[in-house]
Amino acid sequence: MSPTKNTEIQDFYQDTGVFITGGTGTLGKLTIEKILRSCPGVKRGYVLIRSKEGLSVEERKKTLLDNVVRFPISSQIVIYYN
């Protein structure tokens, strides 16, 4: 059986880092999960989180990490906040 060919999107993200703002929202969570699932060549993910609606950055980070499906790269997600 021949090896599968990468899609254009997989080639685009191969050996890259991805910076995501709004990653704790509905679309952000879906985007993070889709990238992790579809693009195994992504080397690192960066997520910018801010406090909002009475929740601290740490609380929002925990919620995000609890809701994102675990993939090998998930250990390489870097969370930025102030």
N, C-alpha and C positions, 0 to 999 in steps of 0.2 A: 504494500500500500504506500502510495507516495505521501510525503509530508504535506500538511495543509499550508496554503499560502496565506500570509498575513493580509488583512484588509488595509485599505489606505489609512484608516484611523489608527490601527495598531502600528503601522509603520511610522506615522506622524509622532505618536507618543513613545516609541521605542527609545529606551535609555534616556528618558527625560524626567524632570521633576514637574509637578503640577501644583500651581498655587490657586486655591479656591477661597473666594470671599462668599459669605452667605451660606457656608456649608452646614449650618445648623438648621436651616429652613427646610421645608419639604423638598423643593427642587434641588437644593444643595445636597441633601442626603441621598437623593436618587442619583445625582450626578457622581458623587463620590463612589457609591456602590457600583454604578455602571462602569466607571473607569477601572475600578479594582477588578471587576468581573471580566471585562472585555479586553483590557489592555495589560497583559501580564508583564510587558516590557517596561512599564513605568517604574522608575527607580525610587522615587520619593514623592510623597504628597505633603503639601503645606496647606493648613487651614487657618484662616484668620477668624478669631472669635472675639466678640465684645459682649459686655454685660447688657442685659435687656430685660424689661418687664419684671424687675425684682429678683432676677436670677443672676447669680454671680457667674463669672467666666468658668470657674471650676465646675459648677453645677451643669452648665450648658455643655462643657467638654465631656463630662461623664455621660450625659444623655446621648450625645452624638456617638461616642464610642460604644455605648450599650446597644445602640440601634443600627450601627453599620455592621453588616455581615463580615465575619472575620476571614481575611485572605492573607496569604503570605506577606504582602506589602503592608498590611494594616499595622505591623510593628514598626514600619518606617514612616508613618504619618506623624508629622511634626505640627504641634498646635502652637500658634502665636497668639499672644494676648497681652494686654497691659492692665 
